[in-house]
Structure formats: C-alpha cells, structure tokens
Amino acid sequence: MDAITNLKLFNTSVETPLLQGSTAYYDKLKSGSVETFQETLEKSIATLNDLSTKSGKAMEDYISGKNIDASSVMLTMEKSGMATNLAIQVRNRLLEGYRELNSIQV
C-alpha cells in the first residue's frame, strides 16, 4: 500500500467511531444534559457501594447455607474487588494531578 492509502485507512478508522458511534453523546452535549464531574463521581461511588453491599450479602447468604452457588459468590466478590481497585487508582491519579497543579509556579 502506498502512503495515501494508508493515510485514508487511518483517518477512516479513527474518525468513524467518533462521528458515527457516539451520536447519543453528541446529542446530549448539544442539549447541555451531559453529567458534571461531580455527578459522575457520585454515581460511581454509589455503584461501588452497591457492589460492595451485594458482595457482602452474597457471602452472608453462602455462609448461612442458602441455596447460592459458590462461583456466583466469588464472581460478585471479584467484581467488588476490581471496582474498589479501580476507584483507588482513580483517586491516586486525581491526587497526583492535584499535587502537580499545586507545584506549578505562577
């Protein structure tokens, strides 16, 4: 392939998902109904809390002898653990960015 063909393929593969796949997002953006950072963060924390609660409930049900599969308990616990790890990493990155902004000399 020549350079022009490669360039066309590259542009098409990059632009197509952005322009066609996310029309709902662009519609929300135009109407002003996109969530703020605070709303997104609050929703994420609520989801994390929900996953943690479900994980604890599933473990309690399994220990008490209710008819629940061990694999579903482990799956629920893993989801909760992964969500917690993600939240910790996001928090660490936010703190790192905040510290970097504070260290900038004006």
HELIX and SHEET records of a PDB file:
HELIX    1   1 ALA A    3  GLN A   20  1                                  18    
HELIX    2   2 THR A   23  SER A   31  1                                   9    
HELIX    3   3 PHE A   37  ILE A   63  1                                  27    
HELIX    4   4 ALA A   70  ASN A  102  1                                  33    
END                                                                             
